[in-house]
């Protein structure tokens, strides 16, 4: 399956706790959130483990409304230039901060973005074919080792970036949301197979 993700989290608290705090999901609010992406009335199609929910089937949105957090996952949100989502983020966020991670291993593409009060403060999108697609704002601390070559692709391989976008995307998932899809887990990581997110389809 590889690493595929299109996840946006709106936060009123520390984003890394979103999948660690065991709380009840508000199904009605989750459905309304999904319908904002679908643009149509929806029905709940069951639950998906987080590792699948972050890249749901086409036409499906996974959404969870939690105290202090809202999570929405949809292929339709994946943007090679995350800044294109700014208007939508501003409308949904209602003053909250928002964090997003997008990646697709078949395309060797990875991206992340952060918005504060509806304003884009950091966005990075990279792939070996296109290079740096978008680079807005100042680099975050977790990015520095990647740019300094500490996570370079194995020696002997001619690669156009100082790191692999999928490795970078997984580290963004770890940094923002406390889980990864592949790579080295540590004791701080949530097991994405043990977290379930409601899935919705248009009626």
C-alpha positions as CSV (number, residue, x, y, z in Angstrom):
1,X,0.0,0.0,0.0
2,X,2.8,2.4,0.8
3,X,2.2,5.8,2.4
4,X,-0.7,7.8,1.2
5,X,-2.3,10.5,3.2
6,X,-4.6,13.6,2.8
7,X,-5.4,14.7,6.4
8,X,-6.3,18.0,7.8
9,X,-6.8,18.6,11.5
10,X,-8.3,21.8,13.1
11,X,-7.1,22.3,16.6
12,X,-7.8,24.2,19.8
13,X,-5.1,22.3,21.7
14,X,-1.8,20.5,21.1
15,X,-2.3,18.7,17.7
16,X,-0.1,15.8,18.7
17,X,-2.7,14.7,21.2
18,X,-5.5,14.4,18.7
19,X,-5.3,10.6,18.4
20,X,-4.0,10.0,21.9
21,X,-6.8,11.3,23.9
22,X,-9.6,8.7,24.1
23,X,-12.8,10.6,23.7
24,X,-16.2,10.1,22.2
25,X,-16.6,11.2,18.6
26,X,-19.6,13.5,17.9
27,X,-21.2,11.7,14.9
28,X,-23.6,14.4,13.9
29,X,-20.8,17.1,13.8
30,X,-18.5,14.6,12.0
31,X,-21.1,14.1,9.3
32,X,-21.6,17.8,8.8
33,X,-17.8,18.2,8.5
34,X,-17.7,15.5,5.9
35,X,-20.6,17.1,4.0
36,X,-18.6,20.3,3.7
37,X,-16.0,18.4,1.7
38,X,-18.5,16.2,-0.2
39,X,-20.8,19.1,-1.1
40,X,-23.7,16.8,-0.6
41,X,-25.8,15.0,2.0
42,X,-24.0,11.9,3.3
43,X,-24.5,8.7,5.1
44,X,-22.1,7.0,7.4
45,X,-20.4,4.0,5.8
46,X,-18.8,2.5,8.9
47,X,-15.5,3.0,10.6
48,X,-12.0,2.9,9.1
49,X,-8.7,2.4,11.0
50,X,-6.6,5.6,10.9
51,X,-4.0,4.1,8.6
52,X,-6.7,3.6,6.0
53,X,-8.8,6.6,6.9
54,X,-6.1,9.1,6.0
55,X,-6.5,8.0,2.4
56,X,-10.1,6.9,2.0
57,X,-11.6,5.7,-1.3
58,X,-12.5,8.2,-3.9
59,X,-15.9,9.7,-3.1
60,X,-15.5,9.0,0.6
61,X,-14.6,11.4,3.4
62,X,-13.4,10.3,6.8
63,X,-14.2,12.8,9.5
64,X,-14.2,13.0,13.3
65,X,-15.4,15.8,15.5
66,X,-13.7,15.6,18.9
67,X,-13.5,18.0,21.8
68,X,-10.8,20.5,20.8
69,X,-10.2,18.8,17.4
70,X,-11.7,18.2,14.1
71,X,-10.2,15.7,11.6
72,X,-11.1,15.4,7.9
73,X,-9.5,13.1,5.4
74,X,-10.2,13.1,1.7
75,X,-8.3,12.6,-1.6
76,X,-10.0,15.7,-2.8
77,X,-8.0,17.8,-0.3
78,X,-4.6,16.6,-1.5
79,X,-2.9,19.6,-3.2
80,X,0.5,19.8,-4.6
81,X,0.4,23.4,-3.6
82,X,-1.3,23.3,-0.1
83,X,-1.7,27.1,-0.3
84,X,-4.6,26.5,-2.6
85,X,-6.6,25.3,0.4
86,X,-6.2,28.5,2.3
87,X,-9.7,30.0,1.6
88,X,-11.4,26.7,2.5
89,X,-9.3,26.3,5.6
90,X,-10.1,29.8,6.8
91,X,-13.8,29.1,6.4
92,X,-13.8,25.9,8.3
93,X,-11.2,26.8,11.0
94,X,-13.3,29.7,12.5
95,X,-10.1,31.1,14.1
96,X,-8.5,27.7,15.0
97,X,-5.1,26.6,13.8
98,X,-5.0,23.9,11.1
99,X,-2.4,21.3,10.2
100,X,-2.2,19.2,7.1
101,X,-0.1,16.4,5.7
102,X,-0.4,15.1,2.1
103,X,1.6,12.4,0.4
104,X,1.5,9.7,-2.2
105,X,4.2,7.1,-2.3
106,X,3.5,6.0,-5.9
107,X,4.3,9.6,-6.9
108,X,7.2,10.1,-4.4
109,X,5.4,13.3,-3.4
110,X,5.0,14.7,0.1
111,X,3.7,18.0,1.5
112,X,2.6,19.6,4.7
113,X,1.1,23.0,5.8
114,X,0.1,25.0,8.8
115,X,-2.4,27.7,9.1
116,X,-3.0,30.1,12.0
117,X,-6.2,32.1,12.3
118,X,-6.9,31.3,8.6
119,X,-3.4,32.5,7.4
120,X,-0.9,30.2,5.9
121,X,2.3,30.3,7.9
122,X,4.2,27.3,6.6
123,X,3.8,25.1,3.5
124,X,6.3,22.7,1.8
125,X,5.6,20.4,-1.1
126,X,8.4,18.3,-2.8
127,X,8.8,15.5,-5.3
128,X,12.0,14.3,-7.1
129,X,10.4,15.1,-10.5
130,X,9.3,18.6,-9.7
131,X,11.7,19.5,-7.0
132,X,10.4,22.1,-4.5
133,X,6.8,22.7,-5.6
134,X,5.9,25.1,-2.8
135,X,8.0,26.6,0.0
136,X,6.2,29.2,2.1
137,X,7.3,30.4,5.5
138,X,10.2,29.6,7.8
139,X,11.4,26.0,8.2
140,X,10.3,24.2,11.4
141,X,12.8,22.5,13.7
142,X,11.9,19.0,12.6
143,X,12.7,19.9,9.0
144,X,16.3,20.9,9.6
145,X,17.9,17.4,9.7
146,X,16.3,16.6,6.4
147,X,17.6,19.7,4.6
148,X,21.1,19.2,6.2
149,X,21.4,15.7,4.6
150,X,20.8,13.6,7.7
151,X,18.1,11.6,6.0
152,X,19.5,11.4,2.5
153,X,18.6,8.7,0.1
154,X,21.1,5.8,0.2
155,X,24.5,6.5,-1.3
156,X,25.0,5.6,-4.9
157,X,21.6,6.7,-5.9
158,X,21.2,9.8,-8.1
159,X,18.3,11.6,-6.3
160,X,17.3,15.2,-6.9
161,X,16.3,16.0,-3.3
162,X,18.4,15.8,-0.1
163,X,15.7,13.4,1.4
164,X,12.9,11.2,0.3
165,X,9.5,13.0,0.4
166,X,7.7,9.9,1.9
167,X,10.2,9.8,4.8
168,X,9.6,13.5,5.2
169,X,5.9,13.1,5.1
170,X,5.9,10.4,7.7
171,X,8.0,12.6,10.0
172,X,5.5,15.4,9.5
173,X,2.7,12.9,10.6
174,X,4.8,12.0,13.7
175,X,5.6,15.6,14.5
176,X,2.0,16.9,14.1
177,X,-0.2,14.0,14.9
178,X,1.8,11.5,16.8
179,X,1.7,8.5,14.4
180,X,3.4,7.3,11.2
181,X,2.4,5.0,8.4
182,X,5.8,3.5,7.8
183,X,9.3,4.0,9.3
184,X,10.7,3.8,12.8
185,X,8.1,4.0,15.5
186,X,8.9,5.1,19.1
187,X,7.1,4.9,22.4
188,X,5.4,8.2,21.7
189,X,3.7,6.9,18.5
190,X,0.0,6.0,18.4
191,X,-0.8,2.7,16.6
192,X,-2.9,3.9,13.6
193,X,-4.5,0.5,13.4
194,X,-6.1,1.0,16.8
195,X,-7.8,4.4,16.1
196,X,-11.0,4.4,14.1
197,X,-12.5,7.3,12.2
198,X,-16.1,7.4,10.8
199,X,-16.3,7.2,7.0
200,X,-19.0,9.0,5.0
201,X,-20.3,8.8,1.4
202,X,-22.7,11.1,-0.5
203,X,-26.2,9.9,-0.6
